[in-house]
Amino acid sequence: MSAVLENSQEVLIRIEKIENICGRDIGNGIEPLVQAAKGGLLGAARSIAEHPSPHVAIMTGFFVPRGNPPAAETDGPIGCAHLAAGLQRVGVPVRLVTDNLCLNAVKIAAQAAGISDRVPFDVVPVEAASVEDPSISSIVNSWQSSETPVSHVIAIERAGPSYDGIVRNMIGNDITSHTAPLHLLFTLSEIISIGIGDAGNELGMGTLPLELIAKSISTGEQIACNIPCNHLIVCGVSNWAAVGLLTAVALLRPDWQSKLTEGLTLEIDKEILTKLVYEGPAVDGDTGVQALEVDTLPWEYHGKVLTEILEAASFTNSV
């Protein structure tokens, strides 16, 4: 599957523009984190685009126990669905990873994006405790024994343990009992890890100094995740960076470009959100309300960001 990467200055400038769009702060105080992680989008995209036989595991699902109803949040599954669908269309093997509490939401988003039923789901129960747990070890074995072993693991808006081992949401509430230890799969050796997050408490944020997160995010010292990654993308909304990663890979691989991006339309994006919310179900991660919004922002706002990303990549015909 090897191919010559498009590394012209024009392409690098476009990817930088996409990273800037994805890094737009929506009020969380992430600007210093975005700056510290600068270049993460290009590094992550290159690691996929140049790999001779990529096999990508994408993990997502952030359960909101205080939601009405208690459910997965809308940030994460949408980006996961777009990314997995695009990679599948160009023949890159993908698998989706989540826990039992978020499974239906992730499945609904995947179906709405047109992902094949043949794509495997790796589901970790919230009770799993270590890599020796049968639910974890069986997944590790399947990743390693696959005809094409898993090469990349991407975490999109997936909460991870802070420095005291407790998993917390952005306001500092302990959600450990509602969060399976997917970090045990995220930190496997010989697999390239990509973290996407927007608040400091997500898998991959351990790449940044604790002091930086503590100084930048109001609850940062308490919630900062201690799990690092090979490539970190900090963004205003995690769904944006997942789309940004897909478009960046498309820029680097012109031979994949049309198939990677054909699902990045406003119609499909809204369809994924609508089905996710009402059939998942899923709720806004900030308000806990079952509504067509992500991080308090209505779908129309996210649609404009999607349009900006595609215009920056010169995929204007995709909208």
C-alpha positions in Angstrom: 0.0 0.0 0.0 3.1 2.2 -0.1 2.8 5.4 -2.1 4.7 8.6 -2.6 3.5 11.3 -0.2 2.5 14.7 -1.4 4.8 16.9 0.7 4.8 20.2 -1.3 4.9 23.5 0.6 1.3 24.2 -0.5 0.1 21.0 1.1 2.0 21.7 4.4 0.5 25.1 4.5 -3.0 23.7 4.0 -2.5 21.2 6.8 -1.3 24.0 9.1 -4.5 26.0 8.3 -6.6 23.0 9.1 -4.8 22.5 12.4 -5.5 26.2 13.2 -9.2 25.8 12.4 -9.4 22.7 14.6 -7.5 24.4 17.4 -10.0 27.3 17.7 -10.9 27.8 21.4 -14.6 27.7 22.4 -14.0 28.9 25.9 -12.0 26.2 27.6 -8.7 28.0 27.7 -6.9 25.6 25.5 -4.8 28.0 23.4 -1.5 27.2 25.3 -2.2 23.5 24.9 -2.8 24.0 21.2 0.4 25.8 20.8 2.4 23.2 22.7 1.0 20.4 20.5 1.6 22.3 17.2 2.5 20.0 14.4 0.7 17.1 15.9 -1.8 17.0 13.0 0.9 16.7 10.4 2.8 14.1 12.4 -0.3 12.0 12.9 -1.4 12.3 9.3 2.0 11.4 8.0 2.2 8.3 10.2 -0.9 6.9 8.6 -0.3 8.1 5.0 3.2 6.8 4.8 2.7 3.5 6.6 3.1 0.5 4.2 0.1 -1.5 5.7 -1.9 0.6 8.1 -4.5 -1.0 10.3 -6.2 1.5 12.5 -8.1 1.0 15.8 -10.2 4.1 16.7 -11.4 4.4 20.3 -14.1 6.8 21.5 -17.0 7.2 23.8 -17.3 9.5 26.8 -20.1 8.5 29.1 -22.1 11.3 30.9 -23.7 9.7 34.0 -25.4 13.0 34.9 -27.0 13.3 31.4 -30.7 13.2 30.8 -30.7 10.4 29.9 -27.3 9.1 31.1 -25.5 8.5 27.8 -22.4 8.9 25.7 -21.6 12.5 24.7 -21.9 13.7 21.1 -18.3 14.7 20.9 -16.2 11.8 19.7 -18.5 9.3 18.0 -19.1 11.7 15.1 -15.4 12.2 14.4 -14.8 8.5 14.9 -17.5 7.7 12.3 -16.2 10.1 9.7 -12.6 8.9 10.1 -13.4 5.2 10.1 -15.7 5.5 7.1 -13.1 7.4 5.1 -10.3 4.9 5.9 -12.6 2.0 5.1 -13.4 3.4 1.7 -9.7 3.4 0.7 -9.2 -0.2 2.0 -7.4 0.6 5.2 -8.6 -2.0 7.8 -10.3 -0.3 10.8 -11.8 -1.4 14.0 -13.8 0.5 16.6 -13.0 0.4 20.3 -15.3 1.5 23.1 -16.9 0.3 26.3 -20.3 -1.3 27.0 -21.8 2.0 28.1 -21.0 3.8 24.9 -21.3 0.9 22.5 -24.7 1.6 21.0 -24.0 5.3 20.4 -20.7 4.5 18.6 -22.5 1.8 16.5 -25.3 4.1 15.5 -22.8 6.9 14.5 -20.9 4.3 12.5 -24.0 3.1 10.7 -25.1 6.6 9.9 -21.7 7.2 8.3 -22.1 4.2 6.1 -19.5 2.0 7.8 -19.8 -1.7 6.9 -21.2 -4.1 9.4 -18.0 -6.2 8.9 -16.0 -3.6 10.8 -15.1 -5.2 14.1 -15.9 -3.7 17.5 -13.6 -4.2 20.5 -15.7 -3.7 23.6 -14.1 -3.3 27.0 -16.3 -3.6 30.1 -16.0 -0.8 32.7 -15.1 -3.5 35.3 -11.9 -4.5 33.4 -8.9 -3.9 35.7 -5.6 -4.7 33.9 -4.1 -5.9 30.7 -4.3 -9.4 32.0 -8.1 -9.2 32.2 -9.6 -11.6 29.7 -11.6 -8.8 28.0 -8.4 -6.9 27.4 -6.0 -9.7 26.6 -8.3 -11.2 24.0 -8.4 -7.9 22.2 -4.6 -7.6 22.4 -4.3 -11.1 20.9 -6.7 -10.3 18.1 -4.8 -7.1 17.3 -1.4 -8.9 17.1 -2.6 -12.0 15.3 -4.6 -10.2 12.6 -3.4 -10.8 9.0 -2.4 -7.1 9.2 -1.5 -6.3 12.8 -2.9 -3.1 14.2 -0.5 -0.3 13.4 -2.2 2.7 14.9 -4.6 3.4 17.8 -6.4 6.7 17.8 -8.3 8.0 20.8 -10.9 10.6 20.1 -12.4 12.4 23.1 -11.7 9.5 25.4 -11.2 10.2 29.1 -8.2 8.8 30.8 -6.8 8.5 34.3 -5.3 11.6 35.9 -2.1 11.5 37.9 -3.8 10.0 41.0 -5.4 7.2 38.8 -8.9 8.7 38.9 -10.7 9.4 35.7 -12.6 12.8 35.8 -14.8 14.8 33.6 -14.0 18.5 32.9 -15.6 19.8 36.0 -13.7 17.4 38.2 -16.3 14.7 38.9 -15.0 11.2 39.4 -16.3 9.1 36.5 -13.9 6.1 36.9 -16.8 3.7 37.5 -18.3 4.7 34.2 -15.1 4.5 32.2 -13.5 1.3 30.9 -9.7 1.3 31.0 -9.1 1.8 27.3 -5.8 3.3 28.1 -4.5 -0.2 28.5 -4.9 -0.7 24.8 -3.8 2.9 23.9 -0.3 2.3 25.5 0.6 -1.0 23.8 4.2 -1.1 22.5 4.9 -1.1 18.8 1.6 0.6 18.0 1.6 4.3 17.0 -0.7 6.2 19.3 -2.6 9.4 18.3 -4.6 11.4 20.9 -7.3 13.9 20.2 -8.8 16.0 22.9 -10.1 19.4 23.9 -9.9 19.8 27.7 -6.8 18.1 29.1 -8.4 15.0 30.6 -8.3 12.8 27.4 -6.0 10.0 26.4 -2.8 11.4 25.0 -2.7 14.6 27.0 0.0 13.2 29.2 2.3 14.2 26.4 2.0 17.8 27.7 3.5 19.0 31.0 1.0 18.8 33.9 2.0 22.3 34.8 0.8 23.6 31.5 -2.6 22.0 31.7 -2.9 23.1 35.4 -2.1 26.7 34.4 -4.4 26.8 31.3 -7.5 24.8 32.3 -9.5 25.9 35.4 -9.7 22.3 36.7 -6.5 21.3 34.9 -4.4 20.2 37.9 -7.1 17.8 39.0 -8.3 16.4 35.7 -5.1 16.3 33.6 -4.7 12.8 32.0 -1.3 11.3 32.5 -1.3 9.0 29.5 1.0 10.2 26.7 0.9 9.4 22.9 3.1 9.6 19.9 1.1 12.3 18.2 -1.2 14.7 20.1 -3.9 16.9 18.5 -5.4 19.5 20.8 -8.6 21.1 19.4 -11.6 23.2 20.3 -14.0 20.2 19.7 -12.6 16.7 19.2 -14.9 15.9 16.3 -13.2 18.7 14.4 -9.8 17.2 14.8 -10.9 13.8 13.6 -12.2 15.4 10.4 -9.0 17.5 10.2 -6.9 14.3 10.4 -8.9 12.7 7.6 -8.5 15.7 5.4 -4.8 16.0 6.2 -4.2 12.3 5.2 -6.2 13.0 2.0 -3.9 15.9 1.2 -0.8 13.7 1.7 -2.3 10.9 -0.3 -3.8 12.3 -3.5 -4.5 8.7 -4.7 -6.9 8.3 -1.7 -8.3 11.9 -1.7 -11.7 11.5 -3.3 -12.7 8.3 -1.4 -11.4 9.6 1.9 -13.4 12.7 1.7 -16.6 11.8 -0.1 -18.5 11.3 3.1 -17.6 14.8 4.5 -20.8 16.5 3.5 -23.1 18.7 5.6 -25.9 16.3 4.9 -24.1 13.2 6.2 -22.6 15.1 9.2 -26.1 16.2 10.3 -27.5 12.8 9.7 -24.8 11.2 11.9 -25.5 13.7 14.7 -29.3 13.3 14.4 -29.2 9.5 14.6 -26.6 9.5 17.3 -28.6 11.8 19.6 -32.0 10.1 19.1 -31.1 6.5 18.5 -27.8 6.2 20.4 -28.9 7.9 22.5 -26.3 10.7 23.1 -26.2 14.0 25.0 -24.3 17.2 24.9 -21.2 16.6 27.1 -21.5 20.0 28.8 -25.3 20.4 29.3 -26.2 16.7 29.5 -29.2 17.4 27.3 -30.3 15.3 24.4 -30.1 17.9 21.6 -28.5 18.4 18.2 -25.4 20.1 19.6 -21.9 19.3 20.6 -20.2 21.1 23.6 -23.2 23.5 23.7 -22.8 24.5 20.1 -25.6 23.8 17.7 -25.0 21.7 14.6 -25.0 24.7 12.3 -21.9 26.0 14.0 -20.1 22.7 13.5 -21.3 22.6 9.9 -19.5 25.9 9.3 -16.3 24.6 10.8 -16.6 21.5 8.6 -17.0 23.8 5.6 -13.9 25.8 6.7 -11.8 22.7 7.0 -12.8 21.5 3.6 -12.2 24.9 2.0 -8.7 25.1 3.7 -8.0 21.7 2.1 -9.5 22.9 -1.2 -12.2 20.2 -1.0 -14.9 22.8 -1.7 -16.7 20.4 -4.0 -17.3 18.0 -1.1 -19.7 20.3 0.8 
